[in-house]
Amino acid sequence: MGRVIHFEIHATEPEALIGFYRGLFDWTFTKWEGPMPYWMIKTGEPNSPGIDGGLLPRQGGRAAPGQAVNSYVCTVDVADLAASIAKGSSLGGTVVVPTMAIPGIGWLAYLTDPDGNIFGMMQMDEKAA
């Protein structure tokens, strides 16, 4: 069975997004010393659920606003969705799908970062309806 082990965020100006994700999720970024510009993203401790990722210059240009997403969307577990939406918005993010209940699971919303990349945030809540 194939399992997702890494994610990547493509950015027009990668270094400009580091503050957004650090401020919103407290992720850490380390510049890779390889042959291309690349930052390793640590999203949590190795023994906790989740995966780490990378940040790199956008490949293939920026999609036009309103186009369908042609990629995987990652969803981040948050303790307080409303507070995370407010924080993401204050850091330059935009809500693109407002909060909705996923019955028996939790509350989900989708935002874009300041460069237009879409991501989800989920607050777990078995009572969501």
DAGI-V240997 format. One record per helix or strand of 3 or more residues. SS is the DSSP state (~ for helix, > for strand). FROM is the first residue (numbers start at 1). LEN is the number of residues. If there is no record, write none. Layout:
BEGIN
[[SS;FROM;LEN] [SS;FROM;LEN]]
END
This chain:
BEGIN
[[>;7;5] [~;14;12] [>;28;4] [>;38;5] [>;53;5] [>;75;3] [~;81;10] [>;94;9] [>;106;7] [>;118;7]]
END
